[in-house]
């Protein structure tokens, strides 16, 4: 067996035994990798990254090795389909065979070349990522950041995709190379060097801490931009956007494990619990508009729920795997 302790995420992606586990898990492979990860917990990040890359390509079941591809091409070149060109039926069969092979070969090289790097957090987890250009990203709970494996080689723009919430601290490049964050709503945030918070779940919110950024939004005309200054918040939802001044600390306190609240409604707190911890909390409709101000340390979900219940003078009740807040 290979020494997987020396493998990078890319090495795992290209390894046939690892691919077999990801696409066709069995009791044997599950047992092997479970034990291996317990013995090598420091490789968990590489394993998760490699699995994420492979699962993006369902066609990786066409796992041809380089020598297999060469052999198939040799067989095609040696075939006599050209001699049978007068036979329409034979020609169609040959063309179909070549087309099928080209498809498989294309998929093979696409898997080899179109690799992406993905960083994710689970419920209740945050993670700090240092990008190849030394920019830093802090991912909030239940979030994913994606970039190309050749990200640093791109001379025109440094581009990442975000699903969830993250705080960016972008390094300015001497050649003024832009840094772009894209979300699932086709919102693009472009900067040179600055710090800002991006939230994207059902809607997208961008809060600028320092520097200057510009937004491209589907609701705007081509080449039209929304320019932001420190303290600006832009919220985009359902093809419209709003822009207003805010205190950035209200939106970035989570990066220091602290929630800063300013007339924050119970509705917003319940949504935050759902986004970051995956928990559904049932509250009477007439209570959702109640607000609080102050600060609240962020720890585990249980502790945070207790703090919210106390702050709003409610009782926290658990019944049959359901969570309620009641008067």
C-alpha positions, 0 to 999 in steps of 0.5 A: 500500500502507498504511503498516503501520509506523503500525499497532497490533496491533488495526489489523493484526487489522482489516486485510483484507490481513493477514487474508488472509495469516493465513488464506490464506497464499500465496507472494506474501503470505508473501514480502511479510510476511517482507520487511516484518518484516525491515525493521521488526523492532520490529513483530514483537510487534504482528504476533505478537499480531494473528496470535494474535488472528485464529487464535483465531477460525476463523470470520473467513473471514466477513469482511464489511465494515460497508457489506456488512452494511448493504447486506444488511440493506437487501435483506432489508427490501426483500424481499417475504417478508412478502407470501408468508407464506401459503406455508410453503415460502417462509417457511422459505426466508426464515427460513433466509436471515435466520438465515444472515445473522444468524449471519454478522453476529453472527460479524462483530461478535464478531470485532470486539468479542471481541478478546483480547491474547496474549503468548507465549514460545518455547523458551529465551525469557523475556519481561517484560510490563507490564500496563495497571495497571502490574503486571508479569509475567515469562513463562518459556519456552514460555508464554502469557499472555492477557487481554481487550483491554478488560481495564482497563475491567473494574471488577470483576476484573483477570483473565488466563489462563496456560499455562506458567510466570510470575512475577507482581508485582501492583499493589494498586489503591485500590479493592481490585480483585482480580487473578485468574490462571486456568489450564487446570485451572480453578485460580483464584488471586486477589490484591490486591497481591503477588508469586508464581510460577505453574507450569501444565503437566501440573499447577499449582504456586503459590508465594507470595513476598509478600502473601497470595492465595487459591485456588479449586480444582475439588477444593474445595466451592463458596465454599471457598478455600485461603489462602496465606502467604509461603513456601507452595507449593500443588500441584494435580493430578488433583482433589487438592492439597497445601500445604507450606512451601518456599523461594520462591527454589527456584521463582523463580530462573529470573527472574534466569537462575539455577536454585537447586537443593535436592535436585533430582532428575535427573527434575525437571531432565529435565522442565524441559529438556522444558518450557522448551526442547522437548528430549527427553533419554533417561536410564536409569530408575535414574538419575532419582532422583539429586539435586543441590543448589546453583545453576546459571546458565541460558543456552542449552539446550546449555550447561544440558545440559552443566552437568546432565551434569557435575553428575550425572557423566554423559556427554552423547551425541547420536545421530541427533537424539536426546540421551542422558545415560549413565554 
